[in-house]
Amino acid sequence: MIAGSRLAASRRVSGIAGVVLTGFCSALAAGLLIVILGYVVVQGWSAINPAFVTQLPHPVGVSGGGVANGIVGTLIIVALATLMAVPVGVLTGLYLAIYGRGLPAECVRFLAEVLSGVPSIAIGLFAYTILVQPFRHFSGLSAAFAFAVLMLPLMIRTSEEAIRGVPTAIREGALALGLPDYGGVIHVVLPAARPLIVTGLLLAIARVTGETAPLLFTAFGSQFWEVNPGNPMAALAMQIFTYAISPYDDWHRQAWGGALLLILAVLVLNIGARWALRGRTKRS
C-alpha cells in the first residue's frame, strides 16, 4: 500500500517535472523568436516608407532609394519557380499516393527526403553548373530553377499526403459513375485534395522567399529595373545581403528594412497556409 502510494507520488512528480520542462523549452523557443522579430521590427521600421518600396537603389553616397526592383525580381523568380515546381511536385505526389508501389516508389520517396536536406547553396551551385556556366550568363530563370528544386521535396510530400487523405470511396464513386481512372483522379481526387496542396505550396514559397545562397550563383543581381528573366535580376534577399556587408550606415538601415519586408511576406504566407488548412478542416 505504502509502496503503491510512493510510486504514484513519484509518477506525479515526474509528470509535473516533464510538463514544466517542456513548457520552459517552448517558452524559450517562442521568446527567442519574439526577440528576433522584435529586433528586426525596431531596426527596420525606420526604413519603411513609400519611397523604399517604389524607388530603385541610389548610388553610394546618395541617401534614400529603395528596393522596388528587388521586390519585383523576387516576385518574378518565385512565380517562375512555382510554375516549375507545382506540376512536377503534384504529379509525383499523385503517382506515389495512388500508383506508387514497390521499390521504385520507395526510391522516389527516399530521394525526395534526401533532396529536402541538401543545403541551398549546393542547389545554387548545381543550377550554376547546368544553367549559368554553359551559357556564361546569369539570369533570373536559373534562380527560379534553383528555387523550384528547393520547393520540390515539400510539394511532393504534401501532395502525396493530401491525395492519400482523400477517402477511397470518393474515387470509387467516380469510377462507378463511369469516369475513367485518370478522369476520376483529375476531376474528383485532385479537387478534394486541393486545400492541402495549396497549403504545401504556400509553405514551399515561404521556404524559398528568403533564400540568398542560390541567388548568388544564379540571378547575380541588378541595380536597375529588370523584368526579363533571361537577364541578371535583382532579388530582395540578395539586396539585403549586399547592403548588410557594406560599410555604409544608410545601406545597413535599408538592409533591416528589407529583412522586415521578407518577414512580413513569410508571415502572410504562413497565415494563408493556416487559413487554407482550417478551411479544409471545417469542410471535413
N, C-alpha and C positions, 0 to 999 in steps of 0.2 A: 504493500500500500504506500509506504513512505517512498520506496524506490520509484514507484509509478508517478507520484506527485513531483518528485525531483526531476524525473525525466520530462514530464510535461512542462515544468517551470523552465528547464534548460531549453526546451524547444521554443517556448515563448520568447525567451531572451535572445535566442539565435535568430528567430523570425524578426523581432524588433530591430536587432543589430543589422540584419540584412536590409530591412526597409530603410533604416537611417542611412546606411552606406550607399545604397542605390539612389536615394533621394539627394544625398550630398553630391554624388557624381553627376547626377542630372542637373542639379543647380549650378555646379561648377561649369559644366559644358554650356548651359544656357547663359550663364553670367559672362563667360569669355566671349560668346557670340554677341551679346548685347554691348559689351565693352568695345569690341572691334567695330561693330556697326555704328555705335555712338561716336567713336573717334573719327570714323570716315565722314559721318554727317557733319560733325563740328568743323573738320578741316576743309571739307569740300563745299559746304553750303555757301560760303562767300563767293565762290567762283560761278555759281549757277545764276545765270541771268539770260535774257533773250539773246544777247549777242553771242553768248557762249555756245548756244545750240543752233545758231543761224549763220555764223561767220566762219571763214577759213582761218587757219592758224596765221598769226602775224610773224614777220621775220624776227630774228633775235635782236633784242634791244628795243623793240616796239611793244609796248604793253597792250593788253587786251587780246582780241582774237578769240577764236572758238574752235570747236571740234566738229563742225557740221559735216565736213567731208568724211570724218571718221564714223559718224553715226550712219550716214548714207551707205558708206562702204560696208559697214558691219551688217546692215540690213540686206544688202545685195548678196554678200558672201553667205550669210546664214540661209537666205531664201534659196540660193542655188544648192547649198548643201542639203537642205530639206528635200528639194526635188530629186536629188540623187539618192538620198538615204531611205526615204519613205517607201518607194516601190520595192527596192531590194529587201529592206527590213521586214515589211509586211508580208511579202510573198514567201520569204524564208520562214517567218513565223508560221504562216499558213501551212507550209509543207511540213514543218516539224509537228504542228499540233494535230493535223488530220492524216497526213500520208507518211510522215516520218517514222519508220520502224527499223530496228536493227542497227548494225554498225555504221552505215552512212549517216543516219540521223544523229547518232551519238557523237560521231566525229564532228559534225557541224556544230552541235551544242558545245562540245569541248573547245573548238576553235573560237567560237564566239566568246566564251568565257575568258580564254587566253587573250583575245583581242581587247577585251574590256580592261585588262590590266597592263596593256602596253603603254608606256609613257607617251604623252602627247608630243614631246619633242622628237621621239623616234618616228611617230606618224608624219610629222612635218618633214623630217629628213627623207622618209620614203616618198612623200609627194614631190619633194625637191628632185629626187633622183629620177623619177619617171616623167615628170611634167615640166620641170624647170630646166634642169641641166641639159637634156637633149635638145631643147629649143633655145637655150641660152636667153631665156626671157621669163621674168617674174610676172605673175598675173593673179587676179582675184579668183580666177577659175581653179587654179591649183590650190589656193587656200580653201575654196569650197570643197574640193575633193578631199583634202585632209580633214576638214570638219565632218564630212559625210562618213568617213571611215571611223571617226571617233563616235559618231551617233549610232552607227550600225549595231553594236552589241546591245545597247539599251532598247533599240527599236525591235530587234529580233526577240529578246526575252519578253518584252511587254506584249508584243503581238502574239507570240505563242501562248502566253498565259491568258490573254484576253480571248483568243479564239477557243482555247481549250475550256475556258469557263462557260462558253455558250452551251446550254443543255443539248444533249444529243437528240432529244425529242423534237427540237426545232428543225434540225437538219433532216431528220426522218420525216417530219411533216411536209417539208418542202419536196422531198422525193416522192411522198405519197400523192402529192398534188400534180405530179407529172413533170416537175422540173428536173433537168439532167443534174448530174452530180456537181459539175462546175457551176451551173446556174444557181443551185441551192446555196453553194458556198459564197458566190459573189453577191447574190441578191438577198440572201437571208442571214447567213452566218456573219459575214463581214459587217453589215449594218448593226447587228446585235452587239458585236464586239467593238464598234467604233468608239464609244466613250473612253474605254480603257486604252485603246490605241492612241487616241488624241492625247490622253494623259501622258503616255510614254513619250509621245512626240514633243510635248511641251517641256518635259523634264530633259529630254535629249538636247533640245535647243538651249535650255538653261545651262546644260553641261558645257556646251562649246562656246557660248557667247563671250565668256571672259577668258578664253584660251589665248595665249600670246605666243608660245613657242612655235606652233606650226606657222603662224603668220610671218615670223622672222625668216623662214626658209621659202616662203611661197609668195605672199602678197607684196612684201618688201616695203610698202608704204608709199604715200604721196602727200605732198603739201597742197595739192590742187583738187578741184572737183574732178572726179573720175567715176563715170558710171558704166564704162565698158569693162566687163570682167576679163577681157583679154589683155588688159594692161595692168601694170602695178597699181595697187589700190590701197587707199587709207583704211584703217580699221581702228576702232576706238581703243581696244585693248593695247594695240601696238603704239598708239599715240601716248597712252598712259605710261607705258614702259619707257618710251623715248623721253618724255617730259620728266619722269621720276629720276632718271640717271643724269639729267643735265645739271649744270651748276647755277641755273637761273631761278630765283625765287618765284617769279611770275609763272614759269612753267611748272614749278612744284605745285603751286596753287591750282593750276589747271589740271594737273595730274590727279589731285584729290577730287576735283570736280568731276572728272571723267570716271573715276572709281565710284563715286556716288551714283552717277548715271547708270553704270553697269549693275550696281547692287539693286537699284530700283527696277531695272529691267528684269533681273533674275527673280526679284520678289514678285513682280507682276506675273511672270511665267509660272512660278510655283503656286500662286493663288489661283491662276487659271487651271492648273492641273488638279488642284484640290476641288475646285468648283466642278470640273468635268467628272471627277471621281464621285463626288457627292451626288451629282445628278444621276449617275449610273446606280448608286446605292439606293436612291429613293425609288427609281423605277423598278428595281429588282425587289 
